Amino acid sequence: MTDRSSTVASSSAFRLFITRLHFYIGLFVGPFIFIAALTGTLYVLTPQIESLIYRDQLQTASSGTPQSLAAQIGAARAAIGDEPKLFAVRPATADGYTTRVMFTEAGLGDSENRAIFVDPVSLAVQGDLIVYGTSGILPFRTTIDYLHRNLLLGDFGRHYSELAASWLWVAVFGGVLLWFWRRGVPKSSAARGASARRLHGRIGVIIAAGLLFLSATGLTWSRWAGDHIDRFRSEVGWVTPSVSLDLGPGAVAAGGEHAEHQGHGAATAPTPSSAISEADVIGRMDQVLAAARAGGIDSPMVEIRPPRTAGKAWMVREYDRGWPTQVDTIAIDPGTMAITSRADFEMFPIVAKLIRWGIDAHMGILFGVANQIVMAALGIALMAMIVYGYVIWWSRRPAPGGSPKTLIRAFSYLTLPSKLVLVMLAAGFGIALPLMGASLIVFVLIDLVRWGLTGLADGSGSQGVRRTG
């Protein structure tokens, strides 16, 4: 009977600890998760809005045979002036759409370019906008994207989304455990917050897998944890294949699924002796596109990037990240028009494919409208679950002057082996996910203050484990 009682007490202590941890995550990290869910939902719902807002720049009424890319670039250059540097060209994807001629210039942010939208038939310039990233989103969606990633606060703001992603998966596992433990407990509809509690639990269990997916993929974009993930992928060989643009020995690879966040605009300017004349670049543009088409680049969504210096290859890449995914990339020797390097999605290792698909599904672009609907529903459900969580807390908050149920007190009830395991896990995850570790320290400091202010630091709470709501 003693062993059985000890087991029951240990189980109750662990349940109490999970309850307290889940509560702390919800109370303190919940607002950050809510904001991430809200801004992320807005982002996945905006492609059609963007197409409507910028229809004059994206579409054209002209019909007929498109003129050469060289002529289209010439029209863009005449409109933008001589100073900006030609970066890339995205030919029109179909009849009735414009060509994007993209330039770099001082003052633009990382992964931003200035795009001139040219009618490929009439050569009329239909727009001049800042575009962002490998996906080429326009100013409206770029603002929503920055809002989601950093609240428009720059690198400092990225801490909010990393904090949310770091704790979301822990909240999910803890919530599922609590729901499982409470399945057989008699429920009273008269209990404070009973209705909100049922809805909170049911929604959480239904969307648990989706939330784990959001947390995992979101962490790959984060500042501190994302760097650790990138290093781990490099060490185990999970790096996304990429092409070499070096035509000589010592090739250096370029690219990756997060290329839009790598800051290509910060590249070092070529020296005069190694620079390539723009006239030469423009003259080869149509020839390079033809070579790419002959080499298997068959998506209508294609981007052509000329070399910045002599001795480098042209890069031609597909950017259709829908389903089926077309993101093949090749390097072309400007002298021979031969393909010198390629990275075909079909040949990617399965892990690299899963990473590509996971990121695109997170952004709501992998399966088109269906993907948008699912991600929006997931975001709305997450926001509703957080609101119900706060309703539960408010309805069941302790009376003024009552003894607070602290995380440290719950931890003190655990057995020594359980404490050691939890400390090691906390240390490991704190190193891998630095904002989780820093915020956990804050949780403990808050606990110490609450415990000290109420006189509970005398150890009176270690006499037994009480059931907690």
C-alpha positions in Angstrom: 0.0 0.0 0.0 2.9 2.3 0.7 4.3 1.9 -2.8 0.9 2.5 -4.3 0.3 5.6 -2.2 3.8 6.9 -3.2 3.0 6.3 -6.9 -0.3 8.1 -6.6 1.3 11.1 -4.8 4.0 11.2 -7.4 1.5 11.2 -10.2 -0.6 13.9 -8.5 2.5 16.0 -8.0 3.5 15.7 -11.7 -0.1 16.6 -12.7 0.0 19.7 -10.4 3.3 20.8 -11.9 2.0 20.5 -15.5 -1.1 22.4 -14.5 1.0 25.3 -13.1 3.3 25.3 -16.1 0.4 25.3 -18.5 -1.2 28.2 -16.6 2.0 30.2 -16.6 2.5 29.8 -20.3 -1.1 30.8 -21.0 -1.0 33.8 -18.7 2.4 35.3 -19.7 3.1 33.9 -23.2 -0.6 33.7 -24.3 -0.7 37.3 -25.5 2.3 36.8 -27.7 0.9 33.6 -29.2 -2.4 35.5 -29.8 -0.7 38.3 -31.7 1.3 35.8 -33.8 -2.0 33.9 -34.6 -3.8 37.1 -35.5 -1.1 38.5 -37.8 -0.4 35.1 -39.3 -4.1 34.7 -40.1 -4.1 38.1 -41.7 -1.1 37.1 -43.8 -2.5 33.9 -45.2 -5.7 35.7 -46.2 -4.0 38.5 -48.2 -2.9 37.0 -51.6 -6.2 37.8 -53.2 -6.4 41.2 -51.6 -2.9 41.9 -52.9 -3.8 40.9 -56.4 -6.8 43.3 -56.3 -4.9 46.2 -54.8 -2.1 46.0 -57.4 -4.0 44.8 -60.4 -2.9 47.8 -62.4 0.7 46.9 -61.8 0.3 43.1 -62.3 -2.0 42.9 -65.3 -2.2 44.5 -68.7 -4.8 44.8 -71.4 -2.3 44.4 -74.2 -2.3 41.3 -76.4 0.2 40.1 -79.0 3.7 38.8 -79.2 5.9 39.8 -76.3 9.0 41.8 -77.1 12.4 40.6 -76.1 13.5 40.6 -72.5 16.3 43.0 -73.6 13.7 45.5 -74.8 11.6 45.1 -71.6 14.7 45.7 -69.4 15.5 48.8 -71.5 12.1 50.2 -70.9 12.5 49.6 -67.1 15.9 51.2 -67.1 14.6 54.3 -68.9 12.0 54.6 -66.2 14.2 54.1 -63.2 17.3 56.0 -64.3 20.9 54.9 -64.3 21.8 54.6 -60.6 20.0 51.4 -59.4 21.7 48.1 -60.2 19.9 45.4 -62.2 19.3 42.5 -59.9 16.9 40.1 -61.6 14.1 39.7 -64.1 10.8 37.8 -63.8 9.3 37.4 -67.2 5.5 37.6 -67.5 3.9 34.3 -66.4 1.1 34.4 -69.0 -0.6 36.6 -71.5 -2.1 39.7 -69.8 0.5 39.9 -67.1 3.5 42.2 -66.7 7.2 41.5 -66.4 9.1 42.4 -63.3 12.5 44.0 -63.7 14.1 44.2 -60.3 16.8 46.6 -59.1 18.9 47.1 -56.0 19.6 50.5 -54.6 20.7 52.1 -51.4 18.2 52.5 -48.6 16.3 49.2 -49.2 16.0 46.6 -46.5 17.3 43.1 -46.5 15.8 41.0 -49.3 14.0 44.1 -50.7 14.2 45.2 -54.4 12.6 47.9 -56.4 10.5 46.4 -59.2 9.5 48.1 -62.4 6.4 46.4 -63.9 6.6 46.4 -67.7 4.0 45.5 -70.3 5.8 42.8 -72.3 3.9 43.7 -75.5 3.7 47.5 -75.5 6.7 48.1 -73.2 4.6 50.5 -71.2 5.7 50.9 -67.6 2.8 50.1 -65.3 4.2 50.4 -61.9 7.2 51.0 -59.6 7.0 49.1 -56.3 9.2 47.6 -53.6 9.0 43.8 -53.6 10.3 41.5 -50.9 11.9 38.0 -50.7 12.0 35.0 -53.0 8.2 35.0 -53.0 8.2 38.6 -54.4 5.4 39.9 -52.2 4.3 43.5 -52.7 4.1 46.3 -50.1 0.8 45.5 -48.6 1.7 41.9 -47.8 5.2 42.9 -46.9 3.8 45.1 -44.1 1.6 42.2 -42.9 4.7 39.9 -43.0 6.8 42.3 -41.0 3.9 42.7 -38.5 3.8 38.9 -38.1 7.5 38.5 -37.7 8.6 41.5 -35.7 5.6 43.8 -35.0 7.3 46.4 -37.3 10.0 46.8 -34.6 13.0 45.3 -36.6 15.3 42.6 -35.1 14.2 43.4 -31.6 10.6 42.7 -32.4 11.5 39.2 -33.6 11.8 38.2 -30.0 8.0 38.2 -29.6 7.4 35.6 -32.3 10.3 33.4 -31.2 8.9 33.5 -27.6 5.5 32.4 -28.9 6.9 29.6 -31.1 9.2 28.4 -28.3 6.5 27.8 -25.8 3.6 26.9 -28.1 4.5 23.2 -28.4 5.0 22.9 -24.6 1.6 24.4 -24.0 0.1 22.0 -26.5 1.6 18.9 -24.9 0.7 20.1 -21.4 -2.9 20.9 -22.5 -3.4 17.5 -24.1 -2.1 15.8 -20.9 -4.5 17.9 -18.7 -7.4 17.1 -21.0 -6.6 13.3 -20.9 -6.3 13.3 -17.1 -9.6 15.1 -16.7 -11.7 12.9 -19.0 -13.0 10.7 -16.3 -13.5 13.5 -13.7 -17.2 14.3 -13.1 -18.1 17.6 -14.6 -20.3 20.2 -13.0 -21.9 22.8 -15.3 -22.3 25.0 -12.3 -18.5 25.2 -11.6 -16.9 28.5 -12.3 -15.7 28.7 -15.9 -16.9 25.1 -16.7 -18.2 26.0 -20.2 -15.1 27.9 -21.1 -13.0 25.1 -19.8 -14.7 22.5 -22.0 -14.4 24.6 -25.1 -10.8 25.5 -24.3 -9.9 21.8 -24.0 -11.9 20.5 -27.0 -10.5 23.1 -29.3 -7.0 22.5 -28.1 -7.2 18.7 -28.6 -8.7 19.1 -32.1 -6.0 21.5 -33.4 -3.1 20.1 -31.4 -1.3 18.6 -34.4 -1.7 21.8 -36.3 -0.3 23.9 -33.4 2.8 21.6 -33.2 3.3 22.1 -36.9 3.1 25.9 -36.5 5.5 25.9 -33.6 8.1 23.7 -35.4 8.0 25.6 -38.7 7.9 29.0 -36.9 11.1 28.2 -35.0 13.0 27.8 -38.3 12.4 31.6 -38.9 13.4 32.7 -35.4 16.5 34.6 -34.6 18.2 32.5 -31.9 16.6 29.1 -32.1 16.6 29.4 -35.9 20.4 29.7 -35.8 20.7 26.6 -33.7 18.4 24.7 -36.0 20.4 25.7 -39.0 23.6 24.5 -37.4 22.0 21.2 -36.4 20.8 20.7 -40.0 24.3 21.4 -41.3 25.9 18.9 -38.9 23.5 16.1 -39.8 23.4 16.8 -43.5 19.8 18.2 -43.7 20.9 21.2 -45.8 18.8 22.1 -48.8 20.7 21.5 -52.0 21.8 24.6 -53.9 23.7 25.6 -57.0 27.3 26.9 -57.3 27.7 30.1 -59.2 31.5 29.9 -59.3 32.8 29.0 -62.7 36.3 28.3 -61.3 37.6 26.0 -58.5 36.4 26.3 -55.0 32.7 26.6 -55.8 30.5 28.3 -53.2 26.9 27.3 -52.9 24.1 29.8 -52.7 20.4 29.7 -51.8 18.2 27.9 -49.3 14.5 27.9 -48.4 14.9 31.0 -46.2 16.8 32.9 -48.9 14.3 35.8 -48.6 15.6 36.5 -45.1 19.3 36.3 -45.9 19.8 39.9 -47.0 21.0 39.7 -50.6 20.9 43.5 -50.8 23.9 43.7 -48.5 26.3 42.0 -51.0 29.6 43.7 -51.6 29.7 45.8 -54.7 32.0 44.4 -57.5 35.3 46.1 -58.2 35.5 47.9 -61.5 37.9 45.3 -62.9 35.5 42.5 -62.2 32.2 44.2 -63.0 30.2 43.1 -66.0 28.7 45.8 -68.2 24.9 46.0 -68.1 24.8 46.1 -71.9 26.4 42.7 -72.0 24.0 41.4 -69.3 20.9 42.7 -71.2 22.2 41.3 -74.5 22.5 37.8 -73.0 19.2 37.8 -71.1 17.0 36.1 -73.8 19.7 33.6 -74.7 20.1 32.6 -71.0 16.3 32.1 -70.7 16.3 30.0 -73.8 19.1 27.9 -72.4 17.3 27.5 -69.2 14.1 26.3 -70.9 16.1 23.8 -72.9 17.7 22.6 -69.7 14.4 21.7 -68.0 13.3 25.0 -66.3 9.7 24.7 -67.5 7.7 26.6 -64.9 6.1 29.9 -66.0 7.3 31.3 -62.7 11.0 31.9 -63.4 13.5 34.4 -62.2 16.8 35.2 -64.0 19.7 36.7 -62.0 22.8 37.9 -63.9 26.2 37.5 -62.3 27.5 40.4 -60.3 31.2 39.8 -61.3 33.2 38.1 -64.0 33.8 34.4 -63.4 30.4 33.8 -62.0 27.4 32.0 -63.6 23.9 33.2 -64.2 21.3 31.8 -61.9 17.9 30.8 -63.2 15.4 29.5 -60.7 11.7 28.5 -60.5 9.7 30.1 -57.7 6.4 28.2 -58.0 6.0 27.0 -54.4 2.5 25.6 -54.9 1.6 22.0 -55.6 3.3 20.4 -57.4 6.3 22.4 -56.2 8.6 23.8 -58.9 11.7 25.3 -57.4 14.5 23.9 -59.6 17.5 26.1 -59.8 20.3 26.0 -62.4 23.6 27.9 -63.1 24.5 28.9 -66.6 27.9 29.7 -68.0 27.5 33.1 -69.9 30.2 32.1 -72.4 29.0 28.7 -73.5 25.4 28.8 -72.3 26.0 25.4 -70.7 24.5 24.4 -67.4 27.3 24.2 -64.8 25.3 23.4 -61.7 21.8 22.5 -60.8 19.6 21.7 -57.9 16.4 20.0 -58.9 13.6 19.6 -56.4 12.9 16.1 -57.6 16.4 15.1 -56.4 16.2 16.8 -53.0 16.5 14.4 -49.9 13.2 13.7 -48.3 14.1 15.9 -45.3 14.8 18.9 -47.5 11.5 18.4 -49.3 9.6 18.1 -46.1 11.2 21.4 -44.9 10.3 23.1 -48.1 6.7 21.9 -48.0 6.4 22.7 -44.3 7.5 26.3 -44.7 5.2 26.8 -47.7 2.2 25.2 -45.9 2.9 27.5 -42.9 2.8 30.5 -45.3 -0.5 29.2 -46.8 0.8 28.9 -50.4 1.4 25.1 -50.8 -2.1 24.1 -51.7 -3.5 27.4 -52.8 -6.9 28.5 -51.4 -7.4 25.2 -49.5 -4.1 25.9 -47.6 -5.2 29.4 -46.9 -8.6 28.2 -45.4 -7.0 25.6 -43.2 -4.3 28.0 -41.9 -6.9 30.7 -41.2 -9.2 28.3 -39.4 -6.2 27.1 -37.3 -5.3 30.7 -36.4 -8.9 31.6 -35.5 -9.3 28.5 -33.4 -6.0 29.2 -31.6 -7.1 32.8 -30.8 -10.5 31.5 -29.5 -8.7 28.9 -27.3 -6.5 31.6 -25.8 -9.6 33.8 -25.1 -11.3 30.9 -23.4 -8.2 30.3 -21.4 -8.3 33.8 -20.0 -12.0 33.4 -19.2 -11.1 30.3 -17.1 -8.4 32.2 -15.3 -10.6 35.1 -14.5 -13.5 33.0 -13.3 -11.2 30.9 -11.1 -8.7 33.5 -9.9 -7.9 33.2 -6.2 -9.5 35.6 -3.8 -7.4 38.5 -2.6 -5.1 37.4 0.2 -5.4 33.7 -0.7 -2.4 31.4 -1.0 -1.0 31.5 -4.6 -0.5 28.2 -6.4 3.1 28.7 -7.6 5.2 26.8 -10.0 8.0 26.4 -7.4 5.6 25.0 -4.9 4.3 22.4 -7.4 8.0 21.6 -8.3 8.7 21.0 -4.6 6.2 18.1 -4.4 8.0 16.1 -7.1 10.3 13.2 -6.3 14.0 13.8 -6.5 14.5 11.8 -9.8 11.6 13.8 -11.3 13.2 17.1 -10.3 16.6 16.1 -11.7 15.0 15.1 -15.1 13.0 18.3 -15.3 16.1 20.4 -14.5 18.1 18.7 -17.2 15.2 19.1 -19.7 14.9 22.8 -18.8 18.6 23.3 -19.2 18.7 21.5 -22.6 15.7 23.3 -24.0 16.9 26.6 -22.5 20.1 26.3 -24.5 18.5 25.1 -27.7 15.6 27.7 -27.4 17.2 30.7 -25.6 14.1 32.7 -25.2 12.4 29.8 -23.6 15.2 29.6 -21.1 15.2 33.3 -20.4 11.4 33.4 -19.9 11.5 30.4 -17.7 13.9 32.2 -15.4 11.4 35.1 -15.4 8.6 32.6 -14.4 10.8 31.4 -11.5 11.6 34.9 -10.3 7.9 35.8 -10.4 7.2 32.7 -8.4 9.9 33.6 -5.8 8.4 37.1 -5.4 4.8 35.7 -5.0 6.0 33.0 -2.5 8.0 35.4 -0.5 5.3 38.1 -0.3 2.8 35.6 1.1 5.1 34.0 3.6 5.1 30.6 1.9 8.9 30.3 1.8 8.9 28.5 5.2 8.3 25.1 3.5 4.7 24.7 4.7 3.6 23.7 1.3 5.7 20.5 1.2 3.4 18.5 3.5 1.3 17.1 0.7 -0.2 17.5 -2.7 -3.6 19.1 -3.0 -5.8 18.7 -6.1 -5.8 21.9 -8.1 -8.3 23.3 -10.6 
